[in-house]
Structure formats: structure tokens, C-alpha cells
Amino acid sequence: MVLMAALTASLSRADALSDDVTAKRARLVAKLGRDTLFIAHSAPSRVYSLDVNYEYHQDSNLYYLTGIAQEETILVLMPGNTTRREILFMRDRDASREHWDGTLLSPEEATARSGVTTVLRASQFDDFIAAMLTGRRFGPIDEGEARAFFTALANGNARVSLLLSPGRVSDPMTPEQTFARTLRDRYAGFQVTDATPHLVAMRLVKTPYEQTLLVRAAEISAAAQIAGMLAAHPAAYEYEVKAAIEAASRSRGAISWAYPSIVGSGPNTTILHYPDSRRQMQSGDLLLTDAACNYDYMTSDITRTYPVNGHFTVAQKAIYDIVLAAQDEAFKAATAGSSLQQIHDKASNVIRNGLFALGLITDPKSDQYRMWFTHGTSHYIGLDVHDVGANTVKLEPGMAFTIEPGLYIRQSALDTLPRTPENLALIEKIQPAVTKYAGIGIRIEDSILLDTTGPRRLSAAVPRTIPEIEALMQQRTVPSTTAPR
């Protein structure tokens, strides 16, 4: 009975995914136009060292449209076709290769997962493109099937739409940009357009299926954060907490971390993307854990900061109270019609006034607060932890984002200021406060889903206030001794 229930649940999830990505493609097709040939490539594999690759992660846009996490996959959409508007090109089956690298999806399995009924071999893609861009038949796509695109091609107004990632002029060309150049060099009668804006607009508002996954990702990440809190104690190492967090995520079905876990104690709390997790924690330290999971390609983002001995000091409380108040005020601003920029402005006002009251800045109306609050308050979450979208977009139900104010008091912020008369005067006034609070880094971050009733804090299960944190920390089993590492 248990096995049958698990199988039923698995099939239900597969059907839900297929329905979700099929609906997304239909929405994209409606935006592209009948004279368009849309192409999306899978992410390439990346070499870690010698003959070892990094764990594979699919291109977010391709996964968004297909639910296929397999490399060497290409999606083609031809909105003007009479019937076959969707084609998947999948890596050729190879028993010897599958012996080494794992079983590949069969065409039937790819169809069941993606809802795309026409599945061809990846080795056929170049011939397909050559046929389409010279107005010739290819396999199931004949002249009548693709008449709209072939007519546009003959008239010189066909479009090949790609996902051309924006970048700086100095950046190397992306694979998609290289592919676009190759098409221009070989064929004529079309222009290359960028479909990225369509995908950005679509991805901003999560579908009901995506919201279900996002909620689950946050639930797993919240449980993992609590596991990390229970593992923290004086004399333990940062990596022990990191291991507890990531083990709790994987044991609950997460496929990976959403981003490399940040676990920093003491002075490391002031390093935004602290990478090492090697320090042994001491009584009196704060520990900042910025860690969350990837659950079926949906990611949350949670940060908590807490004392490893279970009790905040007076100085730590003073900074923590400012950050917590800023997050509370920002949460109130997270309403439909607002924007991430407006959320940041609300949090910043609280932080400016709080820093001024502690003597860490001299002018709450200036940008001095940026010495200590060095990042934005919010970013979108979804397929990527820093998901697509501009901070000025008006929020609407279905959007998901973080609220994460933070303060990082570092002597180096003063030491690196240009020695102008104004800065020297500022340093003289605030140096006592900086000395008092130096080494304290605090960030409080929650994943938020905006629904029709307002903002929903998906990570609310993780203690957030000082009394909640100190109460949980008393539940730890702290070893009397810690073996040397």
C-alpha cells in the first residue's frame, strides 16, 4: 500500500509538471508570432578538474519550458506551424555511455515529462536548422507544415528567436551569441531576436505548480536552518553547522543547495559571501548562516544570525534590533503595487535612524549608512536564487522574493575611506561606536510569496526574534568536550 501511494504521488507530480510546462510554452508561443523559429539550448556541462565535471544543473529557461534536466537538450518552437509547433531534440541513446553516466530519457519519457510529442535526436538538429533556414522539408516538418515560417523567410522577415543573455561589451560571447553569429554567417532571410524579455516577464509570476514547489523548498530550508542552530555551540567548527544544514536538506528530498552555503562566525559574519566555514567558534561569537535548498529546481533563501552560546550580548542585541525592525517595516511594504525598490527604501529608513541613534553615522539623511548596510533589501527567488526581474517592477500576487536587511560593522570600512577633511571629521565622531560594535555582522532573511491576501513569510518556522532564538538554543545538547580537529 505504501509503495502504491508513493507511485501514485510520483505520477501525479509528473502530470502536474507536464501540464505546467505545456501551459508555459503555449503562453510563450502566443508572444512570439507566426513568423518565428524559437530555439533554447540546455546548459553545457562544466569541468571541475581533469576528467571530473561539476554536478550538472540545467539552464533555468530551458527547464522552465520543458521540465527536462538532461544535458544536450534543445527545444524548438514554431508558432506558425499547422500542428507540430513544439520539437525536442534529445541526446542520442548510447548503452555504453549510459553505463558510465546514467540512463538517459527515452523519447516516450521525455514526452511524458515535457508534454512535447515530437522528440528527435540531438544529432539531427544541425540538419533540421539547415532545412528550416533554407525552406526545405525535414522529417515530419514539410513545406505545408511550416508554410508560415517559410513564407516569412522568402520575404526576408522571418525571425529566429534565442535567449541572448545580456552582458557587458567586454564579456566573452555566450554559446547562444556564438550560435546566433553562426546562423547569420550561413543563412539569410531572417533576423535574430532576443526572447529573454518574454521569459523574464513570465518567470516573475510563479504558476500554482511553482508556488507549491517554492513552499516545499522553504519548508525544507527552514528545517535545515533549525538543524544548524541546534548543531552550533562554542568549540564547534563552522563546517559542522554547515554539514548539519545540508544533511537536513538532502534527507528531506532537496536535490542540492540553492547556492553555496554561507556559515560564518565571529568576524566572518561581516563577510557577505564568506566561503570557508573552517573557523572554530568561541563563546560570545555570533554565527550567520545563509543557506537554503534547491527542491525540484525551485529555490528559497534564508539567513539567520544567532549567538553560539545561546545568549546575545547587549551590543549584539542593539544591532540585531535595528535589523529586525527594518525587516518588519519592509514586510509591511511588500504589497501588490509596491516594488522591491520601495521595500528597500522602507528598510533603509529604519536602518538610517537606528545607526544614527547608536552613533555609527552622523547624518541619517545621507548615504553614510551604506558603510554598514552594503547590499539591497530584496531580490526575486524562483528557479534561480537571484531570479530574473527588475527592482522597479510593480509587485503582484504570485511573485516571490526575499526581505534581507543586514548590518556589518567593520573597522576596515573606516580605514579605507579617503582621507578628506569631511571623512576625517566623520571618523573622529563615530570611531568610539565603531570600536564598540566592531565585528558584529547581522543579516535576517526570509523568503516571501506574495499572494492575494498579502505577503506570506515562507520561512516563518525558523526562529527570528531574540526571545525565540534564545529559547531554541536552550534545547541544544552541547557536548562537554570537543575533540581536536
ZATIDREN-584087 format. One line per field, with one value per residue (C-alpha): residue number from 1; residue in three letters; chain; x negated, y negated, z. Coordinates in pm, whole numbers, always signed. Layout:
<domars>
seq (NUM/...)
type (ALA/...)
mol (A/...)
c1 (X/...)
c2 (Y/...)
c3 (Z/...)
</domars>
This chain:
<domars>
seq (1/2/3/4/5/6/7/8/9/10/11/12/13/14/15/16/17/18/19/20/21/22/23/24/25/26/27/28/29/30/31/32/33/34/35/36/37/38/39/40/41/42/43/44/45/46/47/48/49/50/51/52/53/54/55/56/57/58/59/60/61/62/63/64/65/66/67/68/69/70/71/72/73/74/75/76/77/78/79/80/81/82/83/84/85/86/87/88/89/90/91/92/93/94/95/96/97/98/99/100/101/102/103/104/105/106/107/108/109/110/111/112/113/114/115/116/117/118/119/120/121/122/123/124/125/126/127/128/129/130/131/132/133/134/135/136/137/138/139/140/141/142/143/144/145/146/147/148/149/150/151/152/153/154/155/156/157/158/159/160/161/162/163/164/165/166/167/168/169/170/171/172/173/174/175/176/177/178/179/180/181/182/183/184/185/186/187/188/189/190/191/192/193/194/195/196/197/198/199/200/201/202/203/204/205/206/207/208/209/210/211/212/213/214/215/216/217/218/219/220/221/222/223/224/225/226/227/228/229/230/231/232/233/234/235/236/237/238/239/240/241/242/243/244/245/246/247/248/249/250/251/252/253/254/255/256/257/258/259/260/261/262/263/264/265/266/267/268/269/270/271/272/273/274/275/276/277/278/279/280/281/282/283/284/285/286/287/288/289/290/291/292/293/294/295/296/297/298/299/300/301/302/303/304/305/306/307/308/309/310/311/312/313/314/315/316/317/318/319/320/321/322/323/324/325/326/327/328/329/330/331/332/333/334/335/336/337/338/339/340/341/342/343/344/345/346/347/348/349/350/351/352/353/354/355/356/357/358/359/360/361/362/363/364/365/366/367/368/369/370/371/372/373/374/375/376/377/378/379/380/381/382/383/384/385/386/387/388/389/390/391/392/393/394/395/396/397/398/399/400/401/402/403/404/405/406/407/408/409/410/411/412/413/414/415/416/417/418/419/420/421/422/423/424/425/426/427/428/429/430/431/432/433/434/435/436/437/438/439/440/441/442/443/444/445/446/447/448/449/450/451/452/453/454/455/456/457/458/459/460/461/462/463/464/465/466/467/468/469/470/471/472/473/474/475/476/477/478/479/480/481/482/483/484/485)
type (MET/VAL/LEU/MET/ALA/ALA/LEU/THR/ALA/SER/LEU/SER/ARG/ALA/ASP/ALA/LEU/SER/ASP/ASP/VAL/THR/ALA/LYS/ARG/ALA/ARG/LEU/VAL/ALA/LYS/LEU/GLY/ARG/ASP/THR/LEU/PHE/ILE/ALA/HIS/SER/ALA/PRO/SER/ARG/VAL/TYR/SER/LEU/ASP/VAL/ASN/TYR/GLU/TYR/HIS/GLN/ASP/SER/ASN/LEU/TYR/TYR/LEU/THR/GLY/ILE/ALA/GLN/GLU/GLU/THR/ILE/LEU/VAL/LEU/MET/PRO/GLY/ASN/THR/THR/ARG/ARG/GLU/ILE/LEU/PHE/MET/ARG/ASP/ARG/ASP/ALA/SER/ARG/GLU/HIS/TRP/ASP/GLY/THR/LEU/LEU/SER/PRO/GLU/GLU/ALA/THR/ALA/ARG/SER/GLY/VAL/THR/THR/VAL/LEU/ARG/ALA/SER/GLN/PHE/ASP/ASP/PHE/ILE/ALA/ALA/MET/LEU/THR/GLY/ARG/ARG/PHE/GLY/PRO/ILE/ASP/GLU/GLY/GLU/ALA/ARG/ALA/PHE/PHE/THR/ALA/LEU/ALA/ASN/GLY/ASN/ALA/ARG/VAL/SER/LEU/LEU/LEU/SER/PRO/GLY/ARG/VAL/SER/ASP/PRO/MET/THR/PRO/GLU/GLN/THR/PHE/ALA/ARG/THR/LEU/ARG/ASP/ARG/TYR/ALA/GLY/PHE/GLN/VAL/THR/ASP/ALA/THR/PRO/HIS/LEU/VAL/ALA/MET/ARG/LEU/VAL/LYS/THR/PRO/TYR/GLU/GLN/THR/LEU/LEU/VAL/ARG/ALA/ALA/GLU/ILE/SER/ALA/ALA/ALA/GLN/ILE/ALA/GLY/MET/LEU/ALA/ALA/HIS/PRO/ALA/ALA/TYR/GLU/TYR/GLU/VAL/LYS/ALA/ALA/ILE/GLU/ALA/ALA/SER/ARG/SER/ARG/GLY/ALA/ILE/SER/TRP/ALA/TYR/PRO/SER/ILE/VAL/GLY/SER/GLY/PRO/ASN/THR/THR/ILE/LEU/HIS/TYR/PRO/ASP/SER/ARG/ARG/GLN/MET/GLN/SER/GLY/ASP/LEU/LEU/LEU/THR/ASP/ALA/ALA/CYS/ASN/TYR/ASP/TYR/MET/THR/SER/ASP/ILE/THR/ARG/THR/TYR/PRO/VAL/ASN/GLY/HIS/PHE/THR/VAL/ALA/GLN/LYS/ALA/ILE/TYR/ASP/ILE/VAL/LEU/ALA/ALA/GLN/ASP/GLU/ALA/PHE/LYS/ALA/ALA/THR/ALA/GLY/SER/SER/LEU/GLN/GLN/ILE/HIS/ASP/LYS/ALA/SER/ASN/VAL/ILE/ARG/ASN/GLY/LEU/PHE/ALA/LEU/GLY/LEU/ILE/THR/ASP/PRO/LYS/SER/ASP/GLN/TYR/ARG/MET/TRP/PHE/THR/HIS/GLY/THR/SER/HIS/TYR/ILE/GLY/LEU/ASP/VAL/HIS/ASP/VAL/GLY/ALA/ASN/THR/VAL/LYS/LEU/GLU/PRO/GLY/MET/ALA/PHE/THR/ILE/GLU/PRO/GLY/LEU/TYR/ILE/ARG/GLN/SER/ALA/LEU/ASP/THR/LEU/PRO/ARG/THR/PRO/GLU/ASN/LEU/ALA/LEU/ILE/GLU/LYS/ILE/GLN/PRO/ALA/VAL/THR/LYS/TYR/ALA/GLY/ILE/GLY/ILE/ARG/ILE/GLU/ASP/SER/ILE/LEU/LEU/ASP/THR/THR/GLY/PRO/ARG/ARG/LEU/SER/ALA/ALA/VAL/PRO/ARG/THR/ILE/PRO/GLU/ILE/GLU/ALA/LEU/MET/GLN/GLN/ARG/THR/VAL/PRO/SER/THR/THR/ALA/PRO/ARG)
mol (A/A/A/A/A/A/A/A/A/A/A/A/A/A/A/A/A/A/A/A/A/A/A/A/A/A/A/A/A/A/A/A/A/A/A/A/A/A/A/A/A/A/A/A/A/A/A/A/A/A/A/A/A/A/A/A/A/A/A/A/A/A/A/A/A/A/A/A/A/A/A/A/A/A/A/A/A/A/A/A/A/A/A/A/A/A/A/A/A/A/A/A/A/A/A/A/A/A/A/A/A/A/A/A/A/A/A/A/A/A/A/A/A/A/A/A/A/A/A/A/A/A/A/A/A/A/A/A/A/A/A/A/A/A/A/A/A/A/A/A/A/A/A/A/A/A/A/A/A/A/A/A/A/A/A/A/A/A/A/A/A/A/A/A/A/A/A/A/A/A/A/A/A/A/A/A/A/A/A/A/A/A/A/A/A/A/A/A/A/A/A/A/A/A/A/A/A/A/A/A/A/A/A/A/A/A/A/A/A/A/A/A/A/A/A/A/A/A/A/A/A/A/A/A/A/A/A/A/A/A/A/A/A/A/A/A/A/A/A/A/A/A/A/A/A/A/A/A/A/A/A/A/A/A/A/A/A/A/A/A/A/A/A/A/A/A/A/A/A/A/A/A/A/A/A/A/A/A/A/A/A/A/A/A/A/A/A/A/A/A/A/A/A/A/A/A/A/A/A/A/A/A/A/A/A/A/A/A/A/A/A/A/A/A/A/A/A/A/A/A/A/A/A/A/A/A/A/A/A/A/A/A/A/A/A/A/A/A/A/A/A/A/A/A/A/A/A/A/A/A/A/A/A/A/A/A/A/A/A/A/A/A/A/A/A/A/A/A/A/A/A/A/A/A/A/A/A/A/A/A/A/A/A/A/A/A/A/A/A/A/A/A/A/A/A/A/A/A/A/A/A/A/A/A/A/A/A/A/A/A/A/A/A/A/A/A/A/A/A/A/A/A/A/A/A/A/A/A/A/A/A/A/A/A/A/A/A/A/A/A/A/A/A/A/A/A/A/A/A/A/A/A/A/A/A/A/A/A/A/A/A/A/A/A/A/A/A/A/A/A/A/A/A/A/A/A/A/A/A/A/A/A/A/A/A)
c1 (+0/-285/-458/-134/-75/-430/-393/-62/-214/-511/-284/-68/-374/-491/-148/-146/-492/-393/-75/-271/-546/-297/-95/-412/-511/-164/-197/-537/-415/-139/-402/-648/-447/-383/-698/-931/-1157/-1242/-1540/-1652/-1962/-2044/-2332/-2671/-2846/-3135/-3471/-3566/-3913/-4068/-3802/-3560/-3265/-3067/-2727/-2503/-2243/-2005/-1966/-1684/-1490/-1500/-1389/-1113/-974/-1033/-1099/-1392/-1711/-1921/-2213/-2233/-1866/-1725/-1371/-1232/-902/-746/-423/-320/-323/+12/-36/-395/-471/-700/-1006/-1253/-1598/-1741/-2082/-2112/-2077/-2409/-2423/-2797/-2775/-2473/-2676/-2915/-2691/-2340/-2027/-1902/-1539/-1370/-1154/-847/-979/-1073/-720/-564/-772/-756/-433/-625/-511/-773/-1107/-1407/-1774/-2018/-2238/-1957/-1947/-2202/-2028/-1693/-1821/-1972/-1639/-1428/-1652/-1659/-1288/-1318/-1134/-1287/-1136/-785/-815/-724/-659/-290/-351/-594/-435/-408/-778/-893/-684/-835/-1180/-1121/-1002/-1307/-1114/-1144/-1277/-1500/-1437/-1705/-1773/-2057/-2183/-2261/-2614/-2886/-3053/-3381/-3231/-3316/-3044/-2795/-2717/-2385/-2556/-2808/-2520/-2347/-2663/-2695/-2337/-2392/-2710/-2545/-2189/-1982/-1623/-1578/-1671/-1784/-1570/-1603/-1324/-1470/-1225/-932/-1080/-1163/-804/-668/-906/-830/-486/-502/-245/-41/-264/-579/-433/-379/-744/-861/-666/-820/-1169/-1120/-985/-1290/-1526/-1359/-1403/-1767/-1828/-1687/-1912/-2207/-2105/-2084/-2431/-2601/-2790/-3121/-3423/-3231/-3350/-3159/-3172/-2984/-2690/-2716/-2709/-2403/-2218/-2298/-2230/-1888/-1806/-1917/-1745/-1415/-1438/-1629/-1836/-2114/-2183/-2028/-2368/-2691/-2604/-2745/-2828/-3044/-3114/-3271/-3446/-3334/-2976/-3080/-3188/-2884/-2980/-3218/-3329/-3548/-3350/-3671/-3678/-3625/-3350/-3400/-3160/-3040/-3051/-2759/-2704/-2550/-2403/-2279/-2167/-1873/-1796/-1702/-1387/-1295/-1460/-1283/-1493/-1431/-1673/-1701/-1952/-1963/-2217/-2241/-2483/-2669/-2642/-2268/-2267/-2302/-2528/-2399/-2595/-2473/-2114/-2144/-2246/-2003/-1710/-1778/-1794/-1481/-1287/-1400/-1278/-943/-892/-994/-747/-465/-564/-558/-216/-69/-157/-474/-822/-1146/-1292/-1018/-1072/-1442/-1362/-1143/-1411/-1681/-1491/-1475/-1843/-1949/-1769/-1893/-2255/-2227/-2091/-2392/-2643/-2751/-2660/-2628/-2363/-2057/-1958/-2288/-2429/-2662/-2451/-2591/-2916/-2728/-2435/-2616/-2355/-1992/-1698/-1532/-1579/-1347/-1364/-1245/-1437/-1744/-1818/-1873/-1588/-1509/-1331/-1394/-1359/-1124/-858/-523/-461/-162/-32/-246/-577/-838/-1129/-1342/-1349/-1702/-1835/-2178/-2441/-2814/-3030/-3393/-3685/-3807/-3509/-3665/-4024/-3960/-3775/-3959/-4127/-3930/-3857/-3492/-3578/-3834/-3572/-3325/-3579/-3660/-3292/-3191/-3512/-3404/-3080/-3262/-3505/-3213/-3027/-3317/-3300/-2922/-2755/-2381/-2151/-1791/-1645/-1313/-1158/-833/-550/-302/+46/+392/+410/+69/-290/-343/-662/-752/-1039/-840/-914/-1273/-1305/-1361/-1322/-1576/-1348/-1261/-1624/-1747/-1465/-1554/-1924/-1848/-1720/-2064/-2263/-2606/-2896/-3111/-3427/-3511/-3777/-4055/-4016)
c2 (+0/-241/-164/-217/-551/-665/-562/-746/-1060/-1040/-1004/-1292/-1516/-1418/-1505/-1837/-1924/-1829/-2038/-2331/-2345/-2281/-2584/-2794/-2706/-2796/-3138/-3190/-3076/-3337/-3608/-3501/-3541/-3306/-3402/-3298/-2999/-2986/-2784/-2719/-2515/-2321/-2428/-2276/-2050/-2216/-2062/-2065/-1921/-1685/-1422/-1520/-1752/-1970/-1829/-1914/-2190/-2263/-2607/-2770/-2891/-2553/-2379/-2638/-2544/-2167/-2025/-1838/-1835/-1641/-1795/-1806/-1901/-2161/-2298/-2439/-2627/-2721/-2911/-2932/-2556/-2392/-2115/-2040/-2364/-2203/-1983/-1842/-1731/-1489/-1332/-1008/-692/-511/-199/-228/-594/-525/-255/-529/-832/-706/-624/-883/-968/-776/-976/-843/-951/-1294/-1334/-1223/-1474/-1772/-1722/-1766/-1491/-1536/-1416/-1384/-1301/-1579/-1463/-1569/-1931/-2078/-1921/-2046/-2405/-2389/-2272/-2529/-2823/-2725/-2647/-2270/-1975/-1789/-1471/-1544/-1916/-1965/-2269/-2278/-2227/-2521/-2741/-3049/-3046/-2956/-3239/-3486/-3351/-3402/-3758/-3834/-3897/-3566/-3573/-3332/-3397/-3299/-3354/-3603/-3673/-4041/-4125/-4383/-4459/-4330/-3991/-3687/-3572/-3329/-2999/-3148/-3455/-3234/-3026/-3343/-3455/-3115/-3134/-3483/-3370/-3068/-3171/-3472/-3596/-3633/-3849/-3725/-3846/-3805/-3617/-3684/-3967/-3729/-3470/-3733/-3859/-3506/-3387/-3683/-3548/-3192/-2943/-2748/-2446/-2654/-2803/-2453/-2368/-2701/-2643/-2299/-2434/-2689/-2424/-2206/-2504/-2615/-2272/-2275/-2617/-2490/-2184/-2420/-2622/-2306/-2200/-2528/-2563/-2704/-2498/-2352/-2435/-2627/-2328/-2116/-2355/-2364/-1984/-1971/-2219/-2045/-1698/-1808/-1944/-1638/-1398/-1576/-1543/-1852/-1790/-2029/-2356/-2664/-2840/-2761/-2772/-3068/-2977/-3240/-3309/-3596/-3835/-3617/-3737/-4062/-3885/-3874/-3562/-3401/-3077/-2880/-2751/-2646/-2859/-2715/-2908/-3070/-3163/-3517/-3477/-3534/-3281/-3388/-3109/-3198/-2864/-2711/-2429/-2356/-2145/-2030/-2340/-2584/-2771/-2959/-3183/-3211/-3376/-3373/-3518/-3386/-3355/-3024/-3019/-3085/-3441/-3775/-4037/-4391/-4517/-4233/-4299/-4665/-4586/-4295/-4510/-4756/-4483/-4312/-4639/-4713/-4373/-4418/-4756/-4616/-4329/-4580/-4741/-4410/-4462/-4447/-4763/-4823/-4728/-4582/-4932/-5067/-4777/-4867/-5232/-5140/-4918/-5177/-5447/-5229/-5143/-5506/-5613/-5314/-5370/-5738/-5655/-5426/-5686/-5480/-5762/-6137/-6216/-5989/-6166/-6091/-5773/-5717/-5415/-5241/-5181/-4927/-4821/-4722/-4533/-4556/-4452/-4221/-4009/-3774/-3399/-3108/-2890/-3091/-3223/-3568/-3527/-3744/-4078/-4447/-4607/-4871/-4628/-4660/-4360/-4138/-3811/-3514/-3698/-3563/-3750/-3792/-4055/-4062/-4376/-4343/-4540/-4463/-4671/-4657/-4877/-4841/-5047/-5348/-5257/-5260/-5593/-5861/-6097/-6409/-6671/-6562/-6193/-6264/-6455/-6168/-5910/-6109/-6126/-5765/-5577/-5508/-5348/-5151/-5020/-4919/-4725/-4612/-4253/-4230/-4119/-4051/-3959/-3839/-3700/-3537/-3403/-3580/-3477/-3750/-3602/-3755/-3817/-3983/-3878/-3526/-3454/-3106/-3066/-3170/-2838/-2949/-3150/-3516/-3730/-3735/-3554/-3287/-3227/-3211/-2971/-2734/-2747/-2619/-2295/-2201/-1911/-2067/-1821/-1876/-1845/-1874/-1656/-1846/-1876)
c3 (+0/+85/-245/-440/-266/-343/-709/-737/-585/-824/-1128/-1006/-975/-1324/-1467/-1281/-1418/-1772/-1751/-1608/-1872/-2154/-2044/-2024/-2379/-2500/-2338/-2500/-2842/-2821/-2769/-3040/-3361/-3654/-3845/-3560/-3501/-3129/-3006/-2646/-2561/-2248/-2027/-2113/-1867/-1682/-1598/-1230/-1287/-1542/-1619/-1340/-1410/-1176/-1083/-1376/-1348/-1633/-1790/-1597/-1902/-2074/-1756/-1715/-2057/-2056/-1710/-1867/-1658/-1910/-2097/-2477/-2499/-2741/-2755/-3079/-3103/-3439/-3363/-3730/-3790/-3851/-3593/-3487/-3307/-3049/-3107/-2857/-2962/-2706/-2661/-2857/-2652/-2605/-2386/-2329/-2227/-2005/-1827/-1716/-1677/-1607/-1801/-2050/-2112/-2388/-2632/-2453/-2115/-2249/-2384/-2056/-1863/-2100/-2293/-2621/-2859/-3133/-2997/-3231/-3180/-3092/-3380/-3618/-3502/-3744/-4043/-3911/-3883/-4230/-4371/-4187/-4282/-4648/-4674/-4714/-4565/-4272/-4135/-4008/-4089/-4457/-4670/-4583/-4212/-4192/-4460/-4233/-4145/-4496/-4643/-4395/-4482/-4853/-4786/-4570/-4250/-4063/-3709/-3520/-3152/-2900/-2531/-2563/-2214/-2164/-2062/-2078/-2410/-2264/-2168/-2383/-2619/-2473/-2653/-2766/-2908/-3088/-3227/-3349/-3528/-3695/-3823/-3963/-4140/-4303/-4382/-4490/-4490/-4114/-3819/-3480/-3190/-2815/-2639/-2293/-2208/-2266/-2030/-1767/-1763/-1742/-1470/-1244/-1157/-1029/-1150/-893/-953/-897/-581/-444/-506/-362/-42/-8/-76/+203/+442/+386/+414/+737/+892/+781/+937/+1267/+1244/+1204/+1509/+1718/+1600/+1693/+2019/+2147/+2033/+1736/+1387/+1124/+892/+1149/+1129/+750/+739/+965/+743/+416/+555/+678/+331/+139/+378/+304/-72/-184/-496/-388/-213/-376/-356/-170/+199/+391/+751/+921/+1286/+1479/+1238/+946/+997/+829/+505/+279/+82/+331/+160/+400/+704/+880/+1193/+1539/+1715/+2053/+2330/+2265/+1885/+1657/+1377/+1047/+834/+485/+347/+160/-78/-437/-446/-798/-945/-715/-460/-139/+53/+432/+666/+1043/+1284/+1640/+1934/+1951/+2332/+2318/+2457/+2278/+2432/+2486/+2184/+1964/+2069/+1977/+1619/+1592/+1699/+1417/+1152/+1285/+1291/+936/+820/+994/+827/+489/+528/+572/+242/+50/-104/-453/-643/-443/-568/-437/-454/-229/+12/+25/+88/+388/+539/+477/+664/+975/+947/+899/+1215/+1412/+1315/+1399/+1745/+1810/+1688/+1387/+1145/+1190/+928/+890/+567/+394/+241/+536/+630/+321/+509/+721/+501/+182/-22/-126/+89/-164/-472/-657/-598/-808/-1049/-950/-605/-759/-1003/-1303/-1281/-1215/-871/-1009/-1137/-961/-738/-796/-648/-745/-720/-478/-326/-15/+255/+398/+565/+721/+910/+907/+1140/+1026/+1120/+761/+642/+815/+738/+363/+349/+150/+398/+307/+576/+579/+622/+891/+1088/+1040/+1157/+1468/+1566/+1502/+1589/+1951/+1831/+1562/+1822/+2044/+1773/+1552/+1433/+1457/+1135/+1134/+848/+880/+560/+479/+161/+76/-155/-238/-267/-294/+82/+109/+178/+312/+505/+379/+627/+934/+1107/+1175/+1500/+1418/+1729/+2010/+2260/+2000/+1911/+2269/+2360/+2076/+2158/+2508/+2351/+2218/+2353/+2393/+2435/+2742/+2536/+2172/+2015/+1832/+1457)
</domars>
